[in-house]
Amino acid sequence: MMEPGICYIKSEFLLEEVKKTIIPTEESNKRKITDAPEEGEGAVNSKEPNDQPENKFQKTGKKERKRGQNKNRPVYKDDRTTHLCNSLIHGPSENKCSLDNCRYVHDLQQYLSAKGEDLGEKCVVFEAKGFCPRGVTCRFAKSHLDSEGRNIKSASYDENAPPTTCNGITSELQVRLRKRQYDFSKSKKFIKMAEEIRDKRKQDKQSNVAEKKVEANEKLESAENGSKIDEEKPLGSCTDEESNGQDIKRRTPVDFVDKLVLSPLTTVGNLPFRRICKEFGADITCGEMACCVPLVKGMTQEWALTKRHESEDVFGVQLCGNNPNIIAQTAQLMQETAKVDYIDLNIGCPIELIYQQGGGSALMRRTNILELTVRSCSNLNSQIPFTVKMRTGIYADKSVAHELVPLVEEWGAAAVTLHGRSREQRYTRNANWEYIEQCASKAKHMPIIGNGDILNFEDYLEKRKMAPHVSSVMIGRGALIKPWIFKEIKEQKHWDPSSNERFDMMRRYVNYGLEHWGSDTKGVENTRRFLLEWQSFLYRYIPYDLMLHPPQKINQRPQTFKGRDEMETLMSSPNSQDWVKLSEMLLGPVPEGFTFVPKHKANSY
């Protein structure tokens, strides 16, 4: 009998499961911490029902949480004092360092001897742009250094060529933000207007309730006198004439109809990954969730999340905050200083820290704050639409999105993305597309984008059939597991890439990462870290020809299997040490003392 949640593999690819007795030594405990997949993430040899710790029922003061981010993972940090001073970054120079207390290395030969051998013969940055800004520090430096050790430019290099990426923060803007010299009067004006509209509506509602009470008392008196009571609508409801909503189709510069949208993905939805998805046919992309307070304060690390590549023809920035004034200021800042096609507000983020501070999914219950935010931000700029991404609600048994969707449309949102799970469910249940359809039917003219559990084109067709009022589909985990899902949906056929094709895709990602984060030691290790984070999703792909009953469903875990070749077997391993081996094939050996534990424990199976 076939069990639900199991993806069955053809017999010729099955491996015999060998149960090993684990001796709890210090070495085995270390390995368990670094290598074992998290509970719910599809460990190949999962625990038996009777294999439970002895203190299962022992009460502790702190409740254990087995989902969300893995905050106890080791993070690799390099020693910044070993970095080369910028005065020598392009080779021997007569210009000396102008800083008296510079803590970086000023002996070029000492730096080169400690740097180690190059990782390859060609620098991808130099090949793509004709000039490598990392110079001597590049881990592929020999390909663009002359005989005297100076950094060179190719004959085809054009210094006046526009950059391939935009956004981020300039030093001039950073100074203005930190000194609080940026003019936010526009956003403050719209916040004030939104407050006036909200307060007027509350007053009208209170007066209407008072009038209806008087009317109800009169009818009750007439009923006591034998008169007939007319049927009336419930208190608090309103007719179309009484509604403040605009029954006019909104025009927006961004077309959200019949599009494949890449979900904003924290950590893994970075610029190199979005370039990969664009190559496979994603129509609309969105940056990683950025918090409003660090953006308004001019923090470089947060502004890096707004960067956009030239291949992203329709690109949005997603904001997260808990204060309508700060969110409106950030929206104004993005519209005036960054190249974005739309701005999205995240009111579905389930992260505990953000929720406890009143942001993310907590805004779904703070409707007064949400109204001010949407009203003000949607009116800031008619050419840059303001959208909202939400979940079904906070609790699994109490969905509220069907009430919020018409309100958000009335307040001026250009589109709403609905993830078919509640905050409480995270990823532990299937997305409720029947409820997504119910919410989509509530919108008059606003596009509704459905999100959840799409891993192949059959899933896409099934969801579109279940929810005909949904305008477009957003794909998140499905794109992380198999980025070519956009290609499959558009061509309406399965694509089963070989291990070589998948490895070439990873190589392109690494090249894009070196372009984006840099080709020096820091850039290489940043690229490696993000590649390993992505690999924690990539390994979950089950090759189409190996499945007994395809296609793969997003919450299915596979039987223990081997691939069609050694590389495919390695790519399917849940062991993070095998992911490190893959990274070493592309980026060279890891630094001494390097360890990796995935950030996300998202119950993907």
N, C-alpha and C positions, 0 to 999 in steps of 0.2 A: 504494500500500500504506500502511495506517495504522500509524503508529509509536506504540509504547507511551509513555505519559507526556505525550502531546500531546492537548489538548482542542481538537477541530476546531470551527471557527466557520462558520456559514452564509455562503455566498459574498457575499451582499449587504452583509455587515458587515465583510468582510475589507479590510485596507489593504495596499497594495503596500509591501513592505519596501524601504527606500532605504538602501543602504550608503554611509556617509560616510567620507571619509578624515580622520582626526583628526590635526591638527597638534599635537605635544606642547608647547604653550605653557604659560606659567604659569597663564593663565586656564582653559585646558582641563583642566589637572591639578587645579585647585580644583574645577571642575565635576564631574570624575570622582570625586573624593573624596566630595562632598556628594550627588550625584544618582544615581550608578550603583547599581542593585540589586546585592546581594551575590551571589556565585557560588552557584548552587543555589536562588536565590529567584525565578527566572522573569524574567530580563531579557528585554525584548521583542526587542532585537537582540543576541543573545548572540555571543560570540567564535567565529570560525571555527576549525577544527582547526589550521590553519597559522598563525593569528595568535597566536603565543606569544612571550613575551619572550625576548630573546637569551640571557639568563643563566639559562635554565630549569634547566640541569644544574649550575650553579655552586653549590658547597657553601657554606653559611653556618653561623656558629656557633650561631644560634638557629633552631629549627624554627618555621615559620609555621603558625598555626592559623587556619583560615578558617570556624570555626563557633563558636557560643556568643555571648557578649556582645561588642559593639563598644565596647571600652574607650577608644578614641582619639577618640571623637566629641566635638565641642565642646559645652559645657554653658553655657547662658545664665544669668548671675547679675546681678541688679539691685543697684544701689548702695543699701545700707541707710541710709546717712546722709541720703538724700533722703526717707525715710519721715517721716510726721507723728507728733509725740509723742501718746501716748494721752490726755493731758489735754485735747487739742483735737479728738479724733476725732469727737465728736458736735457740733461747732460751737463758736462763741465761748463761753468759760466764764470764770467768775471764779476757779475753782480753778487755781492755778498748779502747774507741775510740781514735785514734791517732791524730785527728784534734782538734785544740784549739778552732776554731770558727765554729764547726759543728752546723747547725741550726735544726737538726732533734731531735726527742724525744729520751731521754736516760733513761727514767723511764719506765721499762717494764710493771709494774702493771698499771701505768697511761694510757699507750697506750692500753692495753687489755680492760680496763674499758670503754674507749672511742670508741673502735673498734666496739662493738656491737656483737650480736649473730651471729653464723655461719649460712651460707645460706643453708647448707645441711649436711648430715651425711658422705658423701663420697667425697673425692677430686679426680676429674677426672685425674689430672696430676699425683697424687700419684698412682692411679690405673693403668695408662698407662705406667709410667716410673719407679715406685718403689721408687721415691724420688721427693719431691716437693721443688724446690729451693726458693720458697717464704716463707717457714718456718712459723714463728709465724704470719706473716702478711697475710697469706692465709685466705680467707674467708670460708674455709672448714678445718681449721687447726687442729681441735680436732681429726680428723681421722688419723693424723700422728704426734701427739705430745705424749710423754710419760708422766708418772705421775708427773715428775718434770718440764714439760713444754718445754722439748727439742725436736727439730725436729729429726725424726728417718728415717731410710732407711729400706725398706723391704728386706727380705732374698733373693729375686730374683733380686735385683738391681745390675746391672753390671756397675761399674764406667768406664770401658774401652769400653763400647758399643758405636758405632758411633752415632752421633746425628741424629734425624729424619729430621731436616731441615739444610740447608746449605746456603751459600752466606751471605749477610750482610758484614759489615766492621769490621776488627780487629783494635785494638788500634795501633798496629805497622804500619799498612797501613795508618791509619788516620793521624798519625804523619808525615809520608813521604809525603802525599798529601798536608797537611797544610804547611809544610816547603818547598814544591815544589822540593822535592828530587826524585820524581818518574821519571824514564827515558822514555820519550815519543819520543825518536829519531826515532823509527820505524814508528809511525804514521806520523811524520813530513816528513819522507822520501817519503812515499806513497802520501802524499798531494802534494809534489813537483813534483813527477812523473805525477800525475793527472793534475797539472797545465801545465806541458810541453805538454802533449797529447792534452789538450784543446786548448792551444795557437797555436800548430801546425795545428790543424784542422781548426781554424779560418783563419790562413794564407793561407792554401790550398783552403779554400772556397772563400776567397777574390780573389786569383789568378784565380780560376775557373770562377768566375763571370766576371773578366776582360777579360779572353779569350773568354767567351761566348758573351760578348758585341761586341768584334772585329768580331767574327764569324757572329753575327746577322747583323752587319753593312755591311759585305761583301755580305751576302745573300740579304740584302735590295738593295744594288747596282746592284746585278745580276738580281733582280726582276724588277728593273726599266729598265733594258736592255732586258726584255722579257723572262728571264729564270724562271723556276718553282721553287717555294719555297718548300723545303721538310718540312714535319711535324717534329717537335722536341718537346722534353719534356719541361715542365715549368722550368724556371730558379730556381735554388736552389735544384732541385730534383737530385737523384743519382741512378745509376744502382747498381745491386748486387756486381759488381766488384769494384765499387767505394766506397762501404760502408765499414766502419771500423769495423762493427759488426762481431762477430765470428759465423759462421754457424756450430757450433759444439755443440752437446748436453752437457750441463754442468752436471757434476756429483756432487752431494751433499750428505753429510752424513745423512741428514734429508729427509725422503720421504714425500713430500707434496701432493701426489696423493691419491684421494679417502679417505680423512681423515675428521673427524669432529673436527674443531678447535674452541676452546673457545676464544672469543675476549678479548683483553686487556681492562679491564673496570676500569676506575678511581674510587677510593673509594670503590666500591662494589666488584671489582674483586680481593679481597684479598686472602691470602693463605687458610684460612678455607673454603671460598666459592669454590675455585678451587679444594679442596679435595672432596667436595660434588659432583662437576661436574665429577671428575675422577671416583667416585663410580658409577655414572650413565652412564659412557661410553665415555666421551670426550677423543679423541685421542691425541690432542696437546693442551697445555696450554701456556699462556703468562702472565707475570707479568703486574702490572699496569704501565701506562706510567710514566717514570722517566726522569726528566730534567737533561741535561748533566752538566750544570755548578755546581749545588749542588753536583753531584756525583764526579766530579773532585776535588771539594773543600773538599771532605771527610765528608759531612754532614750525620750524622747517620740516620736521619729521611728519607732522600731520598734513602739511601742504603737499608733501610728496605723493599723497594718496589721490591728489587731484590731477596728476600728470596725464597727458593724453598723447597717443601716438597719431601720426598723420593718417594711418590706415583706418582709424576709427572715425568713419564719416558721420555717424550719429552717436554722440557721447554725452553721458550725464554724470553728475556728481551726486552722491547720496550723503545727506546730512543726518546727524543724530544730536538731539539736545533735549532739554527739559524746560527751557525758558523761552517764551515767544519773542521776547525782545532780542535775545542773543541769536536765535534761529533766524529771525528776520534780518538782523545785521549781517549774519553770515551769508544769507541768500543774496543780499545786496552786494556784498563783497565779491562773491563768485560771479555775479552777473557783470560787474564792472571791471574786474581784473583778470578773469579767466575765460578761456574759450570753451563754453559749454553749450549744448543744445537744449538741455533741460536740467532741472534740479529736482531731486527726489527726497522726500522726508521719510525716514525709517521710523514707523510706529509699530514694528513687529519684532524688534530685536529682543531675544529672550535672555541675553546675558544678565546675570544676577546683579552685578555692580551698577549697570546702566538702569536696570529696572528699579532698583532700590532708590536711585536718585531721581526717579520720576520721568526718565526718558525711555526711548524704545517702546516696547509694548505697554508700558504703564500709561502712555498717552491715550490709549484706547479707552481708558476709564476716566481720563481728565479731559472731558469734552470741552469745557470752557477754555482751557489752555489750548487745546487742539484747534478750536474755532478761531481764536486770535491768530494762531500761527498760519493756518491755511489761508484765511482771509487776507492777511497782510502780505504774505509771500507771493500769493497768486496774482496780486495787483501791482507788484513792484515793476515788472517788465512784461509787456504783452508778447514780446518776441521770444521769451525764454519761459516755456511752460513750467508750472510747478506741479509735481505729481506726488502721490502718497503710496507707500508700500506697507501693508498691514497683514496680520494673521486673522484667523477666524475669531479670536478673542484671547483672553488670558487663561481661562479655565476650559477644560475639555468638555464639560457639561453645560457651559453657558456661552454660546456664540453670540457675538454682538455686531459682527461685521455688517449684517444685513440692515442694521439700524444706522451704522456709520456711513455706509456708501452713499445714500441719498443726501445726507447732511454734508459730506465732503464735497459732493458735486455742487450743492447749493452754495457752499462757501467759496467755490471758484477753482477747485483742482482740475487739472487738464486730463488726468488719468489716474486710475487706482490699480495697483498690483495686489492681488489677494493670494497669499500662501495658504493652502487648504488645511492647515493645522493650527492648533492653539499654542500659546507660549508653553503651557504645561506639558503638551505632547512632544515638543521639540521635533525629533524625527522618529519617534517610536511607533507611530501609527501611519497608516496610509492617508494620503491627502484626500480630503472630502470634496470631490469635484461636483457632487450634487449640490452641496451648499454653495460652492463657488458660482454655480449656475443660478441658484436662488438669489444671490447677491447681485450678479450681473443683470438679472432681469429687473432689479430695483432702479438701476441707473437709467436716466432718460436719454441722454446723448453722450455721456462721458464713457470713453473706452475702458473696459475692464480687462486686465491682463491676468490670466490664470497661471498659477505656479505650484508645482509639486509632482514628484514621482514620474517624470518622463525620462526614459532611458533608451527609447528606440522609436521608430516612426509608427509602429503599431500603437504604442502608448499615446503618441501624439494624436493619431486619428481617433482613438477611443475617447480621449478626453475632449476633443473638439466636438465629437458626436454627443457626449454627455452634457456639454455646456455650449449650446449653439449661440448664446448671447455673449460669450467671451470673445473679445476682439483679437487678442494675441496671446502668445504663450511665452512664459519666462522659464528658462532652464538653468538650474544651479548645479546640484550634485551630478546630474546626468552628464553635464559638460565636463566636470572634473574627472569623472570615470572614463568617459570616451568623448573627447572634444569634437570628433567627427560626427556627432549626433546631428549637428545642423546640416551637414552634407546628406546624411541618410534621410532626414525629413524632407529636404527639398527634392531629392532624387527618388524618394519613395521606395528605397531598397536598402538592404543591409550591406554594410561594408565590413569585411573581416580582414583588417590589416595584418600583415605578417609581422613577426618580431623585428625584422629589419626596418620595416616602415614605421613601426612605433618607436624604434630607437632613433631613427632619423628625425622624427617629430621632437623627441627629447633633445636631440642635438640642436635643432633650430631654436628651441626654447632656451637652451644654454647660451647660444650665440646672441639671442635677443637680450638675455639677462646680462651678459658682459657689456653689451652696448648701453644698457640702461643703468646698471649699478657700477660699471667700471671693470676694467680688465686687470687691475692691480690685485694684491692679495685680499684686501677687504672686499672688493667687488666679486672676486672668485668665490669667496666663502659665503657672501650674501646669496649669490646665484645658487651655490650648492644647497644652502639651507632652504631656500624657496623651492628648489627642485625636489628635495626630500619631502617637504610638506605636501607637494603635489603628488609625489609617488605614494603617499599614504592613501590617496584616492585611486590613482591609476592602477594599482595592483588588483583592485576589485573587479576590473574588467575580465569577463570570461569569454575567451574566443568563441565566435559563433559556431564554428564547425566542431567544437568539442562538446557542445550541449546536446543532451538527449532530447529535450523538448524546448527548443528555443522559441521566443527570445528570452533573454535574461530580464528579470524584474529587479527593481532597484533595492528591495528589501530581502532578496534571496541571498543565502550564503551557499557557496559551492561545496560539493564533496571534495575530498582531497584528490588533487589531480596533478598530472604532469603535462607540460606543453608539447607542441609538435617538435620543438628543438630546445636546446639548453637555454637559449636566451629567453624564450617564451616562458619556460619554467621559472627562470630567475625573476622575470617581470611579474609573475603571479604570486611570488612569495610574500607572506604576511610578516616576515622577519625584517625588521628595520635595518639589520646589518647587511642584508642583501641589497637593500635600497642604496646603502652607502657604497657598496661595490659598483652599482650602476653609475653612481655619481663619479666614482674614481675613473671609470672608463672615459668620462667626458671632461673631467676637471682635474685629473691627476690625484695623487694620494692626499688623504685628509691630513690636517695638522696633528701633531702629537697631542694626545689627550682629548681628541675629538670624540664626542658622543652625540647621539641624536635620539630624541623621543618626540613623536608627533604632537603637535599642539592641540589638534582637534580630537575629541572623543565623542563623535556625534551620533552614536547608535545607528550607523548607516544601514545595518542589516536588520 
